[in-house]
Amino acid sequence: MPMDTLPGPLRFLVFGGALRADSTNARLASLVARLISDTGAAVDLASMRDFDMPLYDGDAEASEGLPHGALALRDRLEQSDAFVISSPEYNASVPGVLKNAIDWVSRVRPQPFKTKHALLVSASPSLVGGNRGLWALRVPLEHLGTRVYPDMFSVANSYQAFAEDGTLADPGLQQRLTETVSGFLSLVEADVRYVCLERRWYEFLGDRTEAAITQRAEK
């Protein structure tokens, strides 16, 4: 008789939304990746430089198709159960390079952002920690059907926020990040492992409230 096999580890794509190699958001992405990996999950830690692409141009798309960077981001999204973005705040909004990547990948069918769970975090030298940028980032992601985790996390005064070992210097802030990541992982695990659970609490565009509780619209 065939033996039951345990499911493989949950898979998470984690990346910072800035190009600068020494970005504090790259450091925050690395810290989140470490917290996730410590639970036994598989982590794909990426950089925006892994997804190099030109500015979105409809004529270029029509003549040349999607650029390699957009296809790389699509592939790594499709290979993940959920993703985490650590995004800086540029002028109270989303960095152009990140928004451009989302715009390119939004042209893919089927849409890889749809129904993926996402956690948004940020680090900024400002007193609000980049939180305004995260609110702006939610808009295109939720429009594409991403299930953005309600509790976002922001690190203020980010140039002084990290200890030498890569953790947050403030123990209380480190604990809150750990709890936020843990809550997010629990939600992803419930959604991936226990598909019989009711999903009536989802209220995103494209969901069919009249459908069987385990069925989602994927078109």
Residue frames as a rotation matrix with the C-alpha (Angstrom) as fourth column:
MET 1
0.583 0.813 0.000 0.00
0.813 -0.583 0.000 0.00
0.000 0.000 -1.000 0.00
PRO 2
0.030 -0.584 0.811 1.26
0.422 -0.728 -0.540 3.51
0.906 0.359 0.225 -0.74
MET 3
-0.214 -0.210 -0.954 2.65
0.974 -0.125 -0.191 5.33
-0.079 -0.970 0.231 2.28
ASP 4
0.878 0.474 0.072 1.44
0.473 -0.881 0.034 8.79
0.079 0.004 -0.997 3.22
THR 5
-0.201 -0.962 0.186 4.14
0.899 -0.256 -0.354 11.37
0.388 0.096 0.917 2.67
LEU 6
0.105 0.161 -0.981 4.61
0.694 -0.719 -0.044 14.56
-0.712 -0.676 -0.187 4.62
PRO 7
0.901 0.217 0.377 4.17
0.426 -0.613 -0.665 17.77
0.087 0.760 -0.644 2.62
GLY 8
-0.086 -0.968 0.234 7.29
0.859 -0.191 -0.474 19.67
0.504 0.160 0.849 1.70
PRO 9
-0.478 -0.153 -0.865 8.24
0.712 -0.644 -0.280 22.89
-0.514 -0.750 0.417 3.48
LEU 10
0.728 0.675 -0.123 6.32
0.528 -0.665 -0.529 26.06
-0.438 0.320 -0.840 2.77
ARG 11
-0.218 -0.806 0.550 8.10
0.976 -0.169 0.140 28.24
-0.020 0.567 0.824 0.21
PHE 12
0.685 0.401 -0.609 8.56
0.474 -0.879 -0.045 31.99
-0.553 -0.258 -0.792 0.58
LEU 13
0.059 -0.613 0.788 10.02
0.833 -0.405 -0.378 34.57
0.551 0.678 0.486 -1.80
VAL 14
0.632 0.047 -0.773 11.55
0.598 -0.665 0.448 37.47
-0.493 -0.746 -0.448 0.16
PHE 15
-0.153 -0.744 0.651 13.08
0.946 -0.301 -0.121 40.56
0.286 0.597 0.750 -1.42
GLY 16
-0.256 -0.042 -0.966 13.86
0.508 -0.856 -0.097 44.20
-0.823 -0.515 0.240 -0.80
GLY 17
0.602 0.664 0.443 12.31
0.733 -0.240 -0.636 46.88
-0.316 0.708 -0.631 -2.98
ALA 18
0.760 -0.419 -0.497 15.43
-0.421 -0.900 0.115 49.04
-0.496 0.122 -0.860 -3.43
LEU 19
0.854 -0.498 -0.154 18.38
0.072 0.406 -0.911 48.66
0.516 0.767 0.382 -5.80
ARG 20
0.263 -0.819 0.509 21.04
-0.799 -0.481 -0.361 49.97
0.540 -0.312 -0.781 -3.42
ALA 21
-0.023 -0.349 -0.937 23.14
0.070 0.934 -0.350 47.07
0.997 -0.073 0.003 -2.14
ASP 22
-0.854 -0.381 -0.356 23.45
0.375 0.026 -0.927 48.53
0.362 -0.924 0.121 1.38
SER 23
-0.265 0.851 0.454 19.77
-0.429 -0.526 0.735 49.44
0.864 0.000 0.504 1.64
THR 24
-0.772 0.067 0.632 18.31
-0.611 0.196 -0.767 48.99
-0.176 -0.978 -0.110 5.10
ASN 25
0.357 0.934 -0.013 15.40
-0.885 0.333 -0.325 47.30
-0.299 0.127 0.946 3.38
ALA 26
0.233 -0.389 -0.891 17.79
-0.456 0.766 -0.454 44.66
0.859 0.512 0.001 2.05
ARG 27
-0.825 -0.549 0.137 18.92
-0.344 0.294 -0.892 44.16
0.449 -0.783 -0.431 5.67
LEU 28
-0.339 0.783 0.522 15.32
-0.818 0.029 -0.574 43.92
-0.464 -0.621 0.631 6.85
ALA 29
0.532 0.496 -0.686 14.52
-0.795 0.573 -0.201 41.43
0.293 0.652 0.699 4.07
SER 30
-0.273 -0.727 -0.630 17.48
-0.315 0.687 -0.655 39.31
0.909 0.019 -0.416 5.19
LEU 31
-0.856 -0.010 0.516 16.27
-0.515 0.073 -0.854 39.41
-0.029 -0.997 -0.067 8.78
VAL 32
0.162 0.980 0.115 12.74
-0.909 0.193 -0.368 38.36
-0.383 -0.045 0.923 7.80
ALA 33
0.374 -0.088 -0.923 14.19
-0.624 0.713 -0.321 35.59
0.686 0.696 0.211 5.62
ARG 34
-0.709 -0.695 -0.124 16.17
-0.326 0.478 -0.815 34.34
0.626 -0.537 -0.566 8.63
LEU 35
-0.571 0.570 0.591 13.08
-0.713 0.012 -0.701 34.34
-0.407 -0.821 0.400 10.84
ILE 36
0.496 0.775 -0.392 11.13
-0.866 0.411 -0.284 32.37
-0.059 0.481 0.875 8.25
SER 37
0.079 -0.565 -0.821 13.97
-0.493 0.694 -0.525 29.92
0.866 0.446 -0.224 7.64
ASP 38
-0.786 -0.410 0.463 14.24
-0.580 0.231 -0.781 29.26
0.213 -0.883 -0.419 11.39
THR 39
0.014 0.879 0.477 10.75
-0.843 0.266 -0.467 27.75
-0.537 -0.395 0.745 11.26
GLY 40
-0.361 -0.220 0.906 11.84
0.143 0.947 0.288 25.15
-0.921 0.234 -0.311 8.71
ALA 41
0.760 0.649 0.019 10.28
0.164 -0.164 -0.973 26.87
-0.629 0.743 -0.231 5.71
ALA 42
-0.063 -0.743 0.667 12.17
0.961 0.134 0.241 27.24
-0.269 0.656 0.705 2.43
VAL 43
0.550 0.181 -0.815 13.23
0.162 -0.981 -0.108 30.82
-0.819 -0.073 -0.569 1.65
ASP 44
0.155 -0.457 0.876 14.20
0.977 -0.058 -0.204 32.30
0.144 0.887 0.438 -1.70
LEU 45
0.356 -0.120 -0.927 15.97
0.415 -0.869 0.272 35.56
-0.838 -0.481 -0.259 -0.76
ALA 46
0.206 -0.166 0.964 16.17
0.972 -0.080 -0.222 37.83
0.114 0.983 0.145 -3.78
SER 47
-0.463 -0.363 -0.808 17.23
0.381 -0.905 0.189 41.34
-0.800 -0.221 0.557 -4.75
MET 48
0.605 0.682 -0.411 15.59
-0.055 -0.479 -0.876 43.82
-0.794 0.553 -0.252 -7.09
ARG 49
-0.102 -0.729 -0.677 18.77
-0.881 -0.250 0.402 43.51
-0.462 0.638 -0.616 -9.18
ASP 50
-0.722 -0.069 0.689 17.69
0.098 0.975 0.201 39.92
-0.685 0.212 -0.697 -9.90
PHE 51
0.102 0.889 0.446 14.69
0.828 0.173 -0.534 41.37
-0.552 0.424 -0.718 -11.73
ASP 52
-0.592 -0.422 -0.687 16.30
0.025 -0.861 0.508 44.00
-0.805 0.284 0.520 -13.93
MET 53
-0.091 0.618 0.781 13.87
0.968 0.240 -0.078 45.33
-0.235 0.749 -0.620 -16.53
PRO 54
-0.869 -0.206 0.449 13.28
0.361 -0.886 0.291 48.51
0.338 0.415 0.845 -18.55
LEU 55
-0.707 0.690 -0.158 10.47
-0.412 -0.583 -0.700 50.95
-0.575 -0.430 0.696 -17.88
TYR 56
-0.197 0.703 0.683 7.15
0.530 0.663 -0.529 49.51
-0.825 0.258 -0.503 -18.95
ASP 57
-0.585 0.022 -0.811 6.50
-0.637 -0.631 0.443 50.22
-0.502 0.776 0.383 -22.63
GLY 58
0.310 0.825 0.472 3.45
-0.248 0.549 -0.798 48.78
-0.918 0.130 0.375 -24.36
ASP 59
0.715 -0.114 -0.690 5.14
-0.696 -0.028 -0.717 48.99
0.062 0.993 -0.100 -27.75
ALA 60
-0.398 -0.915 -0.060 8.15
-0.887 0.401 -0.230 47.06
0.235 -0.039 -0.971 -26.48
GLU 61
-0.384 0.343 0.857 5.85
-0.431 0.755 -0.495 44.44
-0.817 -0.559 -0.142 -24.97
ALA 62
0.672 0.737 -0.073 4.00
-0.373 0.251 -0.893 44.06
-0.639 0.628 0.444 -28.27
SER 63
0.647 -0.460 -0.608 7.19
-0.676 0.023 -0.736 43.70
0.353 0.888 -0.296 -30.32
GLU 64
-0.314 -0.929 -0.198 9.50
-0.617 0.358 -0.701 41.88
0.722 -0.097 -0.686 -27.91
GLY 65
0.348 0.495 -0.796 7.33
0.335 0.728 0.599 40.34
0.875 -0.475 0.087 -25.20
LEU 66
0.991 0.057 0.119 8.10
-0.093 -0.345 0.934 40.50
0.094 -0.937 -0.336 -21.50
PRO 67
0.234 -0.970 0.069 11.71
-0.747 -0.225 -0.626 41.21
0.623 0.095 -0.777 -20.47
HIS 68
-0.135 -0.388 -0.912 13.80
0.156 0.900 -0.407 38.54
0.978 -0.197 -0.061 -18.77
GLY 69
-0.941 -0.259 0.217 13.62
-0.148 -0.263 -0.953 40.29
0.304 -0.929 0.209 -15.39
ALA 70
-0.216 0.944 0.248 9.83
-0.976 -0.211 -0.047 40.24
0.007 -0.252 0.968 -15.39
LEU 71
0.436 0.347 -0.830 9.80
-0.459 0.879 0.127 36.58
0.774 0.326 0.543 -16.37
ALA 72
-0.545 -0.695 -0.470 12.30
0.139 0.477 -0.868 35.81
0.827 -0.538 -0.163 -13.60
LEU 73
-0.824 0.316 0.471 10.05
-0.566 -0.403 -0.720 37.49
-0.038 -0.859 0.510 -11.03
ARG 74
0.216 0.934 -0.286 7.05
-0.934 0.283 0.219 35.61
0.285 0.220 0.933 -12.42
ASP 75
0.114 -0.223 -0.968 8.88
-0.131 0.963 -0.237 32.29
0.985 0.154 0.081 -12.14
ARG 76
-0.820 -0.528 -0.219 9.98
0.146 0.178 -0.973 32.87
0.553 -0.830 -0.069 -8.56
LEU 77
-0.510 0.759 0.404 6.50
-0.856 -0.403 -0.323 34.01
-0.082 -0.511 0.856 -7.55
GLU 78
0.366 0.698 -0.616 4.98
-0.762 0.605 0.233 30.90
0.535 0.384 0.753 -9.10
GLN 79
-0.118 -0.513 -0.850 7.45
0.115 0.843 -0.525 28.71
0.986 -0.160 -0.040 -7.20
SER 80
-0.954 -0.242 0.176 6.48
-0.112 -0.257 -0.960 30.26
0.278 -0.936 0.218 -3.87
ASP 81
-0.284 0.877 -0.388 3.48
0.918 0.366 0.155 29.82
0.277 -0.312 -0.909 -1.58
ALA 82
0.831 0.468 -0.300 3.73
0.541 -0.804 0.245 33.44
-0.127 -0.367 -0.922 -0.40
PHE 83
-0.003 -0.867 0.498 6.06
0.750 -0.331 -0.572 36.41
0.661 0.372 0.651 -0.61
VAL 84
0.512 0.015 -0.859 7.47
0.699 -0.589 0.406 39.22
-0.500 -0.808 -0.312 1.52
ILE 85
0.251 -0.443 0.861 8.51
0.633 -0.597 -0.492 42.65
0.732 0.668 0.131 0.25
SER 86
0.166 -0.287 -0.943 10.65
0.803 -0.516 0.298 45.01
-0.572 -0.807 0.145 2.31
SER 87
0.214 0.084 0.973 10.04
0.878 -0.452 -0.154 48.31
0.427 0.888 -0.171 0.58
PRO 88
-0.772 -0.441 -0.459 11.49
0.581 -0.781 -0.228 51.76
-0.258 -0.443 0.859 1.11
GLU 89
0.431 0.885 -0.177 9.26
0.750 -0.460 -0.475 54.81
-0.502 0.072 -0.862 0.96
TYR 90
-0.725 -0.608 0.324 9.98
0.684 -0.574 0.451 57.27
-0.088 0.548 0.832 -1.83
ASN 91
-0.918 0.352 0.182 8.11
-0.305 -0.921 0.241 60.55
0.253 0.166 0.953 -1.45
ALA 92
-0.464 0.735 0.494 5.38
-0.664 0.080 -0.743 58.90
-0.586 -0.673 0.451 0.65
SER 93
0.626 0.697 -0.351 4.79
-0.751 0.417 -0.511 56.25
-0.210 0.584 0.784 -2.01
VAL 94
0.803 -0.234 0.548 6.18
0.240 0.969 0.062 53.17
-0.545 0.081 0.834 -3.80
PRO 95
-0.227 -0.928 -0.295 9.70
-0.210 -0.250 0.945 53.13
-0.951 0.276 -0.138 -5.29
GLY 96
0.290 0.370 -0.882 9.48
-0.889 -0.236 -0.392 53.46
-0.353 0.898 0.260 -9.06
VAL 97
-0.594 -0.596 -0.540 11.61
-0.757 0.641 0.127 50.36
0.270 0.484 -0.832 -9.68
LEU 98
-0.883 0.323 0.341 9.23
0.055 0.792 -0.608 48.22
-0.467 -0.518 -0.717 -7.61
LYS 99
0.088 0.965 -0.249 6.06
-0.281 -0.216 -0.935 49.64
-0.956 0.152 0.252 -9.13
ASN 100
0.017 -0.158 -0.987 7.54
-0.996 -0.087 -0.003 49.12
-0.086 0.984 -0.159 -12.60
ALA 101
-0.919 -0.380 -0.105 8.24
-0.384 0.923 0.022 45.46
0.089 0.061 -0.994 -11.81
ILE 102
-0.513 0.814 0.273 4.66
0.145 0.395 -0.907 44.98
-0.846 -0.426 -0.321 -10.61
ASP 103
0.233 0.622 -0.748 3.35
-0.653 -0.471 -0.594 46.65
-0.721 0.626 0.296 -13.78
TRP 104
-0.399 -0.434 -0.808 5.38
-0.896 0.372 0.243 44.34
0.194 0.821 -0.537 -16.04
VAL 105
-0.998 -0.030 0.050 4.41
-0.042 0.965 -0.261 41.17
-0.040 -0.262 -0.964 -14.16
SER 106
-0.313 0.949 -0.030 0.77
-0.254 -0.114 -0.960 42.27
-0.915 -0.293 0.277 -14.17
ARG 107
0.013 0.279 -0.960 0.81
-0.988 -0.143 -0.054 41.55
-0.153 0.950 0.274 -17.92
VAL 108
-0.898 -0.403 -0.175 1.44
-0.421 0.904 0.080 37.83
0.126 0.145 -0.981 -17.32
ARG 109
0.265 0.958 0.108 -1.41
-0.963 0.259 0.070 35.33
0.039 -0.123 0.992 -17.72
PRO 110
0.520 0.808 -0.276 -2.29
0.591 -0.107 0.800 33.57
0.616 -0.579 -0.533 -15.55
GLN 111
0.435 -0.282 0.855 -1.59
-0.394 -0.914 -0.101 36.33
0.810 -0.292 -0.509 -13.04
PRO 112
-0.145 -0.576 -0.804 1.10
0.437 0.692 -0.575 35.16
0.887 -0.435 0.152 -10.56
PHE 113
-0.872 -0.148 0.467 0.19
-0.295 -0.602 -0.742 37.74
0.391 -0.785 0.481 -7.91
LYS 114
-0.006 0.994 0.110 -3.39
-0.759 -0.076 0.646 36.49
0.651 -0.080 0.755 -7.69
THR 115
0.830 0.516 -0.213 -4.28
-0.190 0.619 0.762 34.60
0.525 -0.592 0.611 -4.48
LYS 116
-0.098 -0.896 -0.433 -0.68
0.550 0.313 -0.774 34.75
0.829 -0.314 0.462 -3.19
HIS 117
0.843 0.255 -0.475 -0.33
0.539 -0.382 0.751 35.84
0.010 -0.888 -0.459 0.43
ALA 118
0.056 -0.831 0.553 2.03
0.465 -0.468 -0.751 38.77
0.884 0.299 0.360 0.99
LEU 119
0.546 -0.038 -0.837 3.62
0.782 -0.334 0.526 40.43
-0.299 -0.942 -0.153 4.01
LEU 120
0.455 -0.357 0.816 4.77
0.384 -0.748 -0.542 44.03
0.803 0.560 -0.202 3.59
VAL 121
0.545 -0.383 -0.746 7.53
0.738 -0.203 0.644 45.48
-0.398 -0.901 0.172 5.74
SER 122
0.654 -0.324 0.684 9.65
0.313 -0.707 -0.634 48.61
0.689 0.629 -0.361 5.48
ALA 123
0.206 -0.634 -0.746 12.65
0.893 -0.190 0.407 50.41
-0.400 -0.750 0.527 6.91
SER 124
0.437 -0.014 0.899 13.24
0.546 -0.790 -0.278 54.13
0.714 0.613 -0.338 6.66
PRO 125
-0.666 -0.713 -0.217 15.34
0.638 -0.395 -0.662 56.82
0.386 -0.579 0.718 8.37
SER 126
-0.417 0.599 0.684 12.10
-0.351 -0.800 0.487 58.75
0.838 -0.037 0.544 8.86
LEU 127
-0.776 0.157 0.611 10.04
-0.615 0.031 -0.788 58.68
-0.143 -0.987 0.073 12.04
VAL 128
0.299 0.951 0.084 7.19
-0.870 0.308 -0.385 56.78
-0.392 0.041 0.919 10.32
GLY 129
-0.267 -0.540 0.798 9.48
-0.332 0.829 0.450 54.02
-0.905 -0.145 -0.401 9.09
GLY 130
-0.934 -0.121 -0.335 8.21
-0.352 0.172 0.920 53.96
-0.054 0.978 -0.203 5.51
ASN 131
-0.605 0.741 0.291 4.67
0.372 0.586 -0.720 53.02
-0.704 -0.327 -0.630 6.52
ARG 132
0.151 0.680 -0.718 3.06
-0.452 -0.598 -0.661 55.45
-0.879 0.424 0.217 4.06
GLY 133
-0.434 -0.388 -0.813 4.81
-0.900 0.155 0.407 53.67
-0.032 0.909 -0.416 1.21
LEU 134
-0.977 0.090 0.194 3.40
0.069 0.991 -0.116 50.34
-0.202 -0.100 -0.974 2.35
TRP 135
-0.123 0.987 -0.106 -0.15
0.132 -0.089 -0.987 51.68
-0.984 -0.136 -0.119 2.23
ALA 136
0.184 0.131 -0.974 0.52
-0.853 -0.471 -0.224 52.79
-0.488 0.872 0.025 -1.35
LEU 137
-0.754 -0.559 -0.345 2.05
-0.655 0.669 0.350 49.40
0.035 0.490 -0.871 -2.20
ARG 138
-0.611 0.598 0.519 -1.05
0.092 0.705 -0.704 47.56
-0.786 -0.382 -0.485 -1.03
VAL 139
0.135 0.806 -0.576 -3.14
-0.551 -0.422 -0.720 49.20
-0.823 0.415 0.387 -3.78
PRO 140
-0.002 -0.104 -0.995 -1.63
-0.981 0.192 -0.018 47.59
0.192 0.976 -0.103 -6.93
LEU 141
-0.919 -0.384 -0.087 -1.03
-0.359 0.908 -0.215 44.27
0.162 -0.166 -0.973 -5.17
GLU 142
-0.560 0.783 0.270 -4.60
0.061 0.364 -0.929 43.95
-0.826 -0.504 -0.252 -3.87
HIS 143
0.160 0.582 -0.797 -5.89
-0.816 -0.376 -0.438 45.11
-0.555 0.721 0.415 -7.25
LEU 144
-0.271 -0.374 -0.887 -4.09
-0.846 0.533 0.034 42.11
0.460 0.759 -0.461 -8.77
GLY 145
0.591 0.673 -0.445 -5.65
-0.373 0.717 0.589 39.76
0.716 -0.182 0.674 -6.22
THR 146
-0.474 -0.796 -0.377 -2.81
0.109 0.371 -0.922 39.44
0.874 -0.478 -0.089 -3.72
ARG 147
0.673 0.663 -0.328 -3.97
0.370 0.082 0.925 38.69
0.641 -0.744 -0.190 -0.19
VAL 148
-0.226 -0.814 0.535 -1.93
-0.079 -0.533 -0.843 41.28
0.971 -0.233 0.056 1.69
TYR 149
-0.223 0.069 -0.972 -1.52
0.877 0.450 -0.169 40.49
0.426 -0.890 -0.161 5.39
PRO 150
0.695 0.639 0.330 -3.33
0.468 -0.751 0.467 43.17
0.546 -0.170 -0.820 7.44
ASP 151
0.863 -0.390 -0.322 -0.49
0.162 -0.389 0.907 43.74
-0.479 -0.835 -0.272 9.93
MET 152
0.654 -0.693 0.304 2.36
0.264 -0.167 -0.950 45.60
0.709 0.702 0.074 8.22
PHE 153
0.646 -0.524 -0.555 5.69
0.670 0.041 0.741 46.26
-0.366 -0.850 0.378 9.95
SER 154
0.689 -0.402 0.602 7.87
0.193 -0.699 -0.688 49.38
0.698 0.591 -0.404 9.74
VAL 155
0.252 -0.724 -0.642 11.26
0.955 0.077 0.287 50.26
-0.158 -0.686 0.711 11.22
ALA 156
0.966 0.054 0.253 11.88
0.091 -0.987 -0.136 53.96
0.243 0.154 -0.958 11.90
ASN 157
0.573 -0.808 0.133 15.35
-0.779 -0.487 0.396 55.54
-0.256 -0.331 -0.908 12.24
SER 158
1.000 0.028 0.006 16.61
-0.025 0.958 -0.287 52.60
-0.013 0.286 0.958 10.24
TYR 159
0.388 -0.922 -0.018 20.25
-0.256 -0.089 -0.963 53.68
0.885 0.378 -0.270 10.03
GLN 160
-0.495 -0.539 0.681 20.53
-0.789 -0.049 -0.612 53.09
0.363 -0.841 -0.401 13.80
ALA 161
0.375 0.871 0.317 17.98
-0.925 0.327 0.194 50.28
0.066 -0.366 0.928 14.05
PHE 162
0.808 -0.030 -0.589 20.11
-0.146 0.957 -0.249 47.20
0.571 0.287 0.769 13.34
ALA 163
0.662 -0.616 0.427 22.53
-0.433 0.151 0.889 45.42
-0.612 -0.773 -0.167 15.66
GLU 164
-0.234 -0.881 -0.411 25.78
-0.907 0.046 0.419 43.91
-0.350 0.471 -0.810 14.40
ASP 165
-0.766 -0.051 0.641 24.22
-0.001 0.997 0.078 40.45
-0.643 0.059 -0.763 14.14
GLY 166
-0.924 0.378 0.057 21.52
0.041 -0.049 0.998 41.73
0.380 0.924 0.029 11.78
THR 167
-0.175 0.888 -0.424 18.68
0.963 0.244 0.114 41.69
0.205 -0.389 -0.898 14.28
LEU 168
0.356 0.373 0.857 16.89
0.183 -0.927 0.327 44.82
0.916 0.040 -0.399 15.45
ALA 169
-0.656 -0.749 0.097 18.66
0.092 -0.207 -0.974 46.61
0.750 -0.630 0.204 18.27
ASP 170
-0.431 0.608 0.667 15.41
-0.891 -0.404 -0.207 47.30
0.144 -0.683 0.716 20.12
PRO 171
-0.992 0.000 0.126 14.33
-0.029 0.974 -0.227 43.99
-0.122 -0.229 -0.966 21.76
GLY 172
-0.266 0.964 -0.016 10.69
0.002 -0.016 -1.000 45.03
-0.964 -0.266 0.002 21.81
LEU 173
0.214 0.288 -0.934 10.76
-0.876 -0.367 -0.314 45.84
-0.433 0.885 0.174 18.10
GLN 174
-0.711 -0.524 -0.468 12.53
-0.667 0.713 0.216 42.57
0.221 0.466 -0.857 17.34
GLN 175
-0.827 0.460 0.324 9.84
0.146 0.731 -0.666 40.69
-0.543 -0.504 -0.672 19.27
ARG 176
0.109 0.918 -0.381 7.06
-0.329 -0.328 -0.886 42.45
-0.938 0.221 0.266 17.39
LEU 177
-0.092 -0.212 -0.973 8.67
-0.996 0.021 0.090 41.58
0.001 0.977 -0.213 14.05
THR 178
-0.954 -0.297 -0.036 9.01
-0.295 0.954 -0.062 37.95
0.053 -0.048 -0.997 15.15
GLU 179
-0.505 0.839 0.201 5.34
0.173 0.326 -0.929 37.85
-0.846 -0.435 -0.310 16.16
THR 180
0.190 0.561 -0.806 4.26
-0.708 -0.490 -0.508 39.49
-0.680 0.667 0.304 12.91
VAL 181
-0.436 -0.437 -0.787 6.19
-0.865 0.444 0.233 36.98
0.248 0.783 -0.571 10.82
SER 182
-0.974 0.072 0.216 4.87
-0.027 0.906 -0.423 34.10
-0.226 -0.418 -0.880 12.93
GLY 183
-0.149 0.986 -0.070 1.26
-0.110 -0.087 -0.990 35.22
-0.983 -0.140 0.122 12.47
PHE 184
0.146 0.134 -0.980 1.79
-0.946 -0.271 -0.178 35.55
-0.290 0.953 0.087 8.73
LEU 185
-0.755 -0.505 -0.418 3.31
-0.606 0.781 0.151 32.08
0.250 0.368 -0.896 8.48
SER 186
-0.757 0.537 0.372 0.40
0.077 0.639 -0.766 30.58
-0.649 -0.551 -0.524 10.41
LEU 187
0.214 0.861 -0.462 -2.06
-0.473 -0.322 -0.820 32.11
-0.855 0.394 0.338 7.95
VAL 188
-0.075 -0.315 -0.946 -0.10
-0.993 0.114 0.041 30.85
0.095 0.942 -0.321 4.93
GLU 189
-0.948 -0.313 0.057 0.17
-0.318 0.936 -0.155 27.38
-0.005 -0.165 -0.986 6.44
ALA 190
-0.378 0.888 0.261 -3.58
-0.004 0.281 -0.960 27.26
-0.926 -0.364 -0.103 7.09
ASP 191
0.359 0.545 -0.758 -4.31
-0.712 -0.365 -0.600 28.35
-0.603 0.755 0.257 3.52
VAL 192
-0.188 -0.542 -0.819 -1.85
-0.939 0.344 -0.012 25.94
0.288 0.767 -0.573 1.89
ARG 193
-0.942 -0.334 -0.032 -2.20
-0.303 0.888 -0.345 22.91
0.144 -0.315 -0.938 4.14
TYR 194
-0.678 0.735 0.028 -5.85
0.440 0.435 -0.786 23.01
-0.589 -0.520 -0.618 5.16
VAL 195
-0.973 0.229 -0.009 -7.78
-0.132 -0.529 0.838 23.85
0.187 0.817 0.545 2.02
CYS 196
-0.354 0.895 -0.271 -11.01
0.729 0.446 0.519 22.57
0.586 -0.014 -0.810 3.59
LEU 197
-0.570 0.132 -0.811 -11.14
0.641 -0.547 -0.539 25.63
-0.514 -0.827 0.227 5.85
GLU 198
0.526 0.826 0.204 -13.83
0.812 -0.416 -0.410 28.17
-0.253 0.381 -0.889 5.10
ARG 199
-0.651 -0.745 0.144 -12.66
0.750 -0.603 0.270 31.17
-0.114 0.284 0.952 3.11
ARG 200
0.301 0.884 0.358 -15.79
0.901 -0.387 0.198 33.27
0.314 0.263 -0.912 3.44
TRP 201
0.485 -0.146 -0.862 -13.82
0.512 -0.751 0.416 35.97
-0.709 -0.644 -0.290 5.24
TYR 202
-0.664 -0.714 0.220 -12.00
0.586 -0.316 0.746 36.80
-0.464 0.625 0.628 2.01
GLU 203
0.495 0.835 -0.239 -13.55
0.500 -0.499 -0.708 39.86
-0.711 0.231 -0.664 0.40
PHE 204
-0.491 -0.750 -0.443 -11.25
-0.071 -0.472 0.879 40.51
-0.869 0.462 0.178 -2.55
LEU 205
0.243 0.533 -0.810 -12.32
-0.864 -0.261 -0.431 41.27
-0.441 0.805 0.397 -6.10
GLY 206
-0.290 -0.308 -0.906 -12.68
-0.801 0.597 0.054 38.06
0.524 0.741 -0.420 -8.08
ASP 207
-0.976 0.015 0.219 -13.78
-0.128 0.771 -0.624 35.86
-0.178 -0.636 -0.751 -5.20
ARG 208
-0.433 0.869 -0.239 -17.11
-0.234 0.148 0.961 34.11
0.870 0.472 0.139 -5.73
THR 209
-0.724 0.146 0.674 -19.07
-0.689 -0.103 -0.718 34.45
-0.036 -0.984 0.175 -2.54
GLU 210
0.355 0.932 0.074 -21.82
-0.915 0.362 -0.176 32.19
-0.191 -0.005 0.982 -3.87
ALA 211
0.146 -0.373 -0.916 -19.38
-0.559 0.733 -0.388 29.38
0.817 0.568 -0.102 -4.73
ALA 212
0.763 -0.014 -0.647 -18.46
0.420 0.771 0.479 26.41
0.492 -0.637 0.593 -2.60
ILE 213
0.964 -0.267 -0.022 -16.34
-0.165 -0.658 0.735 27.61
-0.210 -0.705 -0.678 0.28
THR 214
0.216 -0.946 0.242 -13.14
0.277 0.297 0.914 26.03
-0.936 -0.131 0.326 -1.08
GLN 215
0.174 -0.074 0.982 -13.56
0.979 0.116 -0.165 27.42
-0.102 0.991 0.092 -4.59
ARG 216
-0.057 -0.233 -0.971 -12.03
0.149 -0.964 0.222 30.63
-0.987 -0.132 0.089 -5.88
ALA 217
0.955 0.279 0.096 -12.39
0.161 -0.219 -0.962 32.44
-0.247 0.935 -0.254 -9.17
GLU 218
0.102 -0.994 0.047 -9.05
0.471 0.089 0.877 32.21
-0.876 -0.067 0.478 -11.01
LYS 219
0.272 0.025 0.962 -9.87
0.957 -0.107 -0.268 34.04
0.096 0.994 -0.053 -14.22
